Amino acid sequence: MAIQTVASTPVPGQRPGTSGLRKKVTVFRQPHYLENFVQSLFDTLGDLTGKTLVLGGDGRYHNRSAVQTILKMAAANGVARVLVGQGGILSTPAASCVIRKSEALGGIVLSASHNPGGPEGDFGIKYNISNGGPAPESITEAVYARTTAITAYRISDAAEVDIDRIGSAQLEQMQIEVIDPVADYAELMQRLFDFDAIRKLFAGGFTMRFDAMSAVSGPYAKTILEGMLGAPAGTVINAVPLEDFGGHHPDPNPVNAAELIALMASPTAPDFGAASDGDADRNMIVGRKFDVTPSDSLAVLAANAAVAPGYRGGIKGIARSMPTSRAADRVAEALGVPCYETPTGWKYFGTLLDAEKATLCGEESYGTGSNHVREKDGLWAVLFWLNLIAATGKSVQEIVTEHWSKYGRNYYSRHDYEGIDSDAANVLMDDLRVKLANLAGQEMNHYTVDYADDFSYTDPVDGSQAQKQGIRIVMTDGSRIVYRLSGTGTEGATLRVYLERYEADPALHNIPTQQALAALIAIADSVANIAANTGRSNPSVIT
């Protein structure tokens, strides 16, 4: 074995987005591409002597190859120890859990989350810091700067490591520990939730279906739901992680999880349905003929947090991304705790959680989590709902409709225009910014604009700032339209349009969502000239 120094030159476009560096697999397989980025990360982190790193991913195509490359580079760069999930598998929330438990310097997570997999699909890499959360912009920008100047990378020429057998191995002077990817995470869940109550729920005939979408949550759900909690075999479907996710688009929403939605609407529907995404950090909650929006899920869990042993001491606060509905704000007000509005991206919750200003967090893109790790956590949310159902004896629909009766309903929807021309998308946003100053006071389709702005954020803990985080048009009654360009895709641009309307009257809580938001939808299309700017008369996906 020997350490090699390989000459290289910068590769354009290696700037990480909100969730790391995501590109097509074919891009990552180019010579030096992954190596350049990893070396730039190691150079940014500095002296790695004596340090521990965590490594794993969602099992998508190229995951195993990337793990081997990173292990050889870590050894060549002086890392003392790497904890790697068996088979290269480690869900994003589990990686955060292991980083925190092992007091590691950080971890490298290989995932493109909810993006499609396979040889022609997407791949991604991101770095999580010692608190278990995504690296802040100060680190990601430093890594990017290094990628523009790199001249060489260091790598061992050792043989590949056996990552399928739990145990220890050595590579150069570095110790490798292949760990059970589920064990630490399952132990943490058992401390947070009332597993005895959930076991009794299943023992009493309660039925559910969890769709792992042939992604990484399968082993976690099988171990915890069917193994530790006694749910019947077959409760978890699509449970084996596949490199191409079995052809699924592993994004848990009513469009991509159509199989589960159809089941939950059928006469033979189980009591409860749920799904998770590619790297297990997202969740979708479904009752019988009743879908729960992520915004409502956050609000309901916050209002009922005390049912779970891990939260019986009360919550310090709630944090939500700006586009997420204001349903959680009303719960925070009732509880007498703050509700923080942050940009989209889980990294913005990290300082709030570390400073104990927030306990529960959520994003409208099917992401919910808490201070137990520093990532959103799909299976955690499912277990929280099971704990709530076990404690109340009520159905999903009963829990949500009673919540609406108490707090009011925030009608909410997201319209996605996927794969549009990037230049056209930027023109649309720039045109909107020009219009902002003149929108206040305008009457539109029976609404009056209160204010319009381009959301900016100053972190209340460390003072860091983020600009241009989404354009808001807010009406005098609190209704909102929000426009954002997503940073999670790998082709073209995705325009996301968020629509929200509050309704206090329980007699008006059963209007179909798109009907309830029809006037706002028309305003959103008109103000942004969406059809003219994008060439799309309709959204690609409505959730």
ZIHURA-V30470 format. One record per pair of residues at least 6 apart in sequence whose C-alpha atoms are under 6 Angstrom apart, sorted by the first residue. I is the first residue (numbers start at 1). J is the second residue. Records with the same first field share a line. If there is no record, write none. Layout:
I = J  J
//
This chain:
1 = 157  158
2 = 156  157
3 = 76  155  156
4 = 154  155  156
5 = 153  154
6 = 152  153
7 = 151  152
8 = 151  152
9 = 151
10 = 147  148  150
15 = 144
17 = 487
18 = 345
20 = 125  126
21 = 124  125
22 = 123  124
23 = 122  123  490
24 = 121  122  123
25 = 121  122  123
28 = 34
39 = 153
40 = 143  146  147
41 = 143
44 = 143
48 = 78  79
49 = 78  79
50 = 80
51 = 79  80
52 = 81  82  104  105
53 = 82  104  105  106  107
54 = 82  83  84  107
55 = 84  107  108
56 = 84  85  88  89  90  109
57 = 89  90  109  110  111
58 = 89  91  111  216  279
59 = 89  243
60 = 117  243
61 = 118  243
64 = 88
72 = 155  156
73 = 154  155
75 = 174
76 = 154  155  156
80 = 174
81 = 174  175  176
82 = 176
83 = 177
84 = 178
85 = 178  179  181
86 = 163  164  178  179  180
87 = 163  164
90 = 181
91 = 279  280
92 = 279
93 = 375  377
94 = 185
96 = 132  373
97 = 373
99 = 132
100 = 131  132
104 = 130
105 = 130
106 = 128  129  130
107 = 127  128
108 = 126  127
109 = 125  126
110 = 124  125
111 = 124  125
112 = 123  124
113 = 278  279
114 = 250  251  277  278
116 = 122  249
117 = 244
118 = 243  244
127 = 135
128 = 134  135
129 = 135
132 = 374
133 = 374  375
134 = 347
166 = 178  179
167 = 177  178
168 = 176  177
169 = 176
170 = 176
182 = 220
192 = 309  310
193 = 308  309
198 = 390
199 = 229
201 = 390
202 = 231
207 = 270  271
208 = 270  271  272  273
209 = 235  236  273
210 = 236  273  274  275
211 = 236  237  275
212 = 218  238  239  275  276
213 = 238  250
214 = 238  239  240  241  242  245  246
215 = 241  245  278
216 = 241  279
217 = 280
218 = 239  240
225 = 231
250 = 277  278
251 = 277
252 = 275  276  277  284
263 = 269
264 = 288  289
265 = 289
272 = 287
273 = 286
274 = 284  285  286
275 = 283  284
276 = 282  283  378
280 = 378
281 = 376  377  378
282 = 366  367  378
283 = 366  378
285 = 292
286 = 292
287 = 396
294 = 364  366
295 = 324  325  364
298 = 362
299 = 327  328
303 = 331
305 = 311
306 = 312
315 = 359
316 = 357  358  359
317 = 337  338  339  357  358  359
318 = 339  358  360  361
319 = 339  340  361
320 = 341  361  362  363
321 = 341  342  343  344  363
322 = 341  342  343
324 = 363  364
327 = 410
329 = 339
332 = 338  339
343 = 469
352 = 358
353 = 371
359 = 370  371
360 = 369  370
361 = 368  369  370
362 = 368
367 = 376
368 = 376
369 = 376  377
405 = 506
408 = 503  504
409 = 502  503
410 = 501  502
411 = 500  501
412 = 499  500
413 = 498  499  543
414 = 497  498  542  543
415 = 496  497  539  542
416 = 495  496  539  540  541
417 = 494  495  539  540
418 = 494  540
419 = 492  493  494
420 = 492  493
421 = 492
422 = 492  493
424 = 533
436 = 452
440 = 449  450  451
441 = 448  449
442 = 448  449
448 = 475  476
449 = 474  475  476
450 = 474  475  476
451 = 474
452 = 472  473
453 = 471  472
454 = 468  470  471
455 = 468  469  470
456 = 466  467  468  469
457 = 465  466
458 = 464  465
470 = 483  484
471 = 482  483
472 = 481  482
473 = 480  481
474 = 480
479 = 500  501
480 = 499  500
481 = 498  499
482 = 497  498
483 = 496  497
484 = 495  496
485 = 494  495
486 = 494
531 = 537
//
